[in-house]
Amino acid sequence: MDYNEGYRAKSVGAFTESLHKFYTASGIEQLLQVQDVRLLDICLGGGSNLAVTLDRILAMKHRHRLHIVTVERQSSLFDTIRQNRFMWPYGGYELLRKLIDEGQAENVRLDIAIGDARNIIREMPLKFDVVYFDPFGKRKNPEMWTEAVFRDVYRLCTDVGRVATYSSGREIREDFVRAGFRYTVTPKPEGAFQEGTVFYKF
């Protein structure tokens, strides 16, 4: 399915948005310093959120294990990542390609779920400490931005779970709150046109 929408905000670029609104905002680095972490990546897209995350954790001197489950409708995107050797950050994408092919490396495990994210997360038996919620925007991909989906995500979060997203829409935040979450605002990175949001249980 083609949603005819770019994978990242044109104003700041993929690296900056992934670093600022997902990796840093979610607090995953701090969690990895004290415990094993399970990350749910909803809608892989071009892979920049995972590549930035992997690039940053490779630089950590001491970290616990990271288990990633990535959910994506389009299996062809994994082939695109495999075939394109010039994606930035290089180290993060190199490790991501290795994980796609081998499933485990550098104390990181990757499981891939291909299909409709709504069905996958509804049936998911695992709990997650961090969720990257990164579907296309609500105008192009409205089925992913519903209170029912947010309730499923809430169920999948541990008590310390955090859900990071690029979205700052008022209605979206209100629907997340109705699903049980609270939230904090991720300030705009320099040059960006909108904030992000981090949702949490407590």
C-alpha positions as CSV (number, residue, x, y, z in Angstrom):
1,M,0.0,0.0,0.0
2,D,1.4,3.4,-1.0
3,Y,0.3,6.3,1.3
4,N,2.0,8.9,-0.9
5,E,3.7,10.6,2.0
6,G,7.4,11.1,2.9
7,Y,9.0,9.2,5.7
8,R,10.3,12.2,7.5
9,A,9.7,15.9,8.1
10,K,11.3,17.8,5.3
11,S,12.1,20.7,7.6
12,V,14.7,18.9,9.8
13,G,15.5,15.6,8.0
14,A,15.4,12.0,9.1
15,F,18.4,11.9,11.4
16,T,17.4,14.9,13.4
17,E,13.8,13.9,13.8
18,S,14.6,10.3,14.8
19,L,17.3,11.4,17.3
20,H,15.2,14.2,18.9
21,K,11.6,12.9,18.8
22,F,12.2,9.2,19.3
23,Y,15.6,8.2,20.7
24,T,16.2,11.1,23.0
25,A,12.6,11.8,23.9
26,S,11.8,8.1,24.8
27,G,14.6,7.9,27.3
28,I,15.8,4.5,25.9
29,E,19.4,5.3,26.5
30,Q,18.9,5.9,30.2
31,L,16.8,2.7,30.5
32,L,19.5,0.6,28.8
33,Q,22.0,1.7,31.4
34,V,20.0,0.0,34.2
35,Q,18.0,-2.8,32.6
36,D,17.2,-5.0,29.6
37,V,14.9,-3.1,27.3
38,R,12.2,-4.3,24.9
39,L,11.4,-1.8,22.1
40,L,8.3,-1.9,19.8
41,D,8.9,-0.1,16.5
42,I,5.5,0.5,14.9
43,C,5.9,1.2,11.2
44,L,9.5,0.8,10.2
45,G,9.4,3.1,7.2
46,G,12.9,3.9,6.0
47,G,14.3,2.5,9.2
48,S,15.8,5.8,10.5
49,N,14.4,5.5,14.0
50,L,16.1,2.1,14.5
51,A,19.3,3.1,12.7
52,V,19.7,6.2,14.9
53,T,19.0,4.1,18.0
54,L,21.4,1.4,17.0
55,D,24.1,4.0,16.1
56,R,23.8,5.7,19.5
57,I,23.8,2.5,21.6
58,L,26.9,1.2,19.8
59,A,28.7,4.2,21.4
60,M,27.5,3.3,24.9
61,K,30.3,1.8,27.1
62,H,27.9,-0.2,29.3
63,R,24.4,-1.2,28.3
64,H,22.0,-4.0,28.9
65,R,20.3,-6.1,26.2
66,L,17.9,-4.6,23.7
67,H,15.1,-6.6,22.1
68,I,13.4,-4.9,19.2
69,V,10.1,-5.9,17.6
70,T,9.5,-4.0,14.4
71,V,6.1,-4.0,12.7
72,E,5.7,-3.1,9.0
73,R,3.1,-3.7,6.3
74,Q,5.5,-3.4,3.4
75,S,8.1,-6.2,3.3
76,S,9.9,-4.5,0.4
77,L,11.2,-1.9,2.8
78,F,13.5,-4.4,4.3
79,D,15.0,-5.1,0.9
80,T,15.5,-1.4,0.3
81,I,17.4,-1.1,3.6
82,R,19.5,-4.2,2.6
83,Q,20.4,-2.9,-0.8
84,N,21.1,0.8,0.0
85,R,24.6,1.0,1.5
86,F,24.7,4.7,1.7
87,M,22.1,5.5,4.3
88,W,22.9,7.7,7.3
89,P,24.0,7.0,10.0
90,Y,26.2,4.4,8.4
91,G,27.0,2.4,11.6
92,G,23.4,2.2,12.6
93,Y,22.2,1.0,9.2
94,E,25.1,-1.5,9.0
95,L,23.9,-3.0,12.3
96,L,20.3,-2.9,11.2
97,R,21.1,-4.7,8.0
98,K,22.9,-7.4,10.0
99,L,20.0,-7.8,12.3
100,I,17.5,-8.0,9.4
101,D,19.6,-10.9,8.0
102,E,20.7,-12.6,11.2
103,G,18.3,-11.6,13.9
104,Q,20.9,-11.0,16.6
105,A,24.2,-9.0,17.0
106,E,25.9,-6.7,19.4
107,N,23.7,-7.8,22.3
108,V,20.6,-6.7,20.2
109,R,17.8,-9.0,19.0
110,L,15.5,-8.0,16.2
111,D,12.1,-9.7,15.5
112,I,10.2,-8.7,12.4
113,A,6.4,-8.8,12.1
114,I,5.0,-8.1,8.6
115,G,1.3,-7.3,8.1
116,D,-1.4,-4.9,9.4
117,A,0.0,-3.3,12.5
118,R,-3.5,-3.1,14.1
119,N,-3.9,-6.9,14.0
120,I,-0.3,-7.5,15.1
121,I,-0.4,-5.3,18.1
122,R,-3.8,-6.5,19.1
123,E,-2.5,-10.1,19.3
124,M,1.0,-9.2,20.6
125,P,1.7,-11.2,23.9
126,L,4.8,-9.2,24.9
127,K,5.2,-6.1,27.0
128,F,7.4,-3.2,26.0
129,D,9.4,-0.5,27.8
130,V,9.6,1.8,24.8
131,V,7.3,2.2,21.8
132,Y,8.2,4.2,18.7
133,F,4.8,5.1,17.2
134,D,5.6,6.2,13.7
135,P,2.8,5.6,11.1
136,F,2.1,8.0,8.3
137,G,0.0,11.0,9.3
138,K,-3.6,10.8,10.2
139,R,-4.8,12.2,6.9
140,K,-3.1,9.5,4.9
141,N,-3.2,6.6,7.5
142,P,-6.3,7.3,9.7
143,E,-6.8,3.7,10.7
144,M,-3.6,3.8,12.9
145,W,-4.6,7.0,14.7
146,T,-7.6,5.7,16.7
147,E,-8.4,5.4,20.3
148,A,-8.8,1.6,19.8
149,V,-5.2,1.3,18.5
150,F,-4.0,3.5,21.4
151,R,-5.7,1.2,23.9
152,D,-3.9,-1.8,22.4
153,V,-0.6,0.1,22.7
154,Y,-1.4,1.0,26.3
155,R,-1.9,-2.7,27.1
156,L,1.5,-3.5,25.6
157,C,3.4,-1.0,27.7
158,T,5.1,-1.9,31.0
159,D,4.4,0.3,33.9
160,V,7.5,2.4,33.0
161,G,6.7,2.3,29.3
162,R,7.0,5.3,27.1
163,V,5.5,5.9,23.7
164,A,7.3,8.4,21.5
165,T,5.8,9.9,18.4
166,Y,6.4,12.8,16.0
167,S,2.7,13.9,16.3
168,S,1.6,16.9,18.2
169,G,-2.1,17.0,17.1
170,R,-4.6,18.0,19.8
171,E,-7.1,15.3,18.9
172,I,-4.5,12.7,18.8
173,R,-3.2,13.6,22.2
174,E,-6.8,13.6,23.6
175,D,-7.4,10.2,22.2
176,F,-4.2,8.9,23.7
177,V,-5.4,10.3,27.1
178,R,-8.8,8.7,26.7
179,A,-6.9,5.4,26.1
180,G,-5.3,5.8,29.6
181,F,-2.1,7.7,28.9
182,R,-0.6,10.9,30.2
183,Y,1.8,12.9,28.1
184,T,4.7,15.4,27.9
185,V,5.6,17.6,25.0
186,T,8.8,17.0,23.0
187,P,10.0,20.5,22.1
188,K,10.7,21.3,18.5
189,P,14.2,20.8,17.3
190,E,15.8,23.8,15.7
191,G,14.3,24.4,12.3
192,A,11.3,22.1,12.8
193,F,7.7,23.2,12.4
194,Q,6.1,21.0,15.1
195,E,6.6,19.4,18.5
196,G,6.5,15.7,19.3
197,T,4.9,13.9,22.1
198,V,5.8,11.2,24.7
199,F,3.0,9.3,26.3
200,Y,3.3,7.3,29.5
201,K,1.2,5.4,32.0
202,F,2.2,6.9,35.3
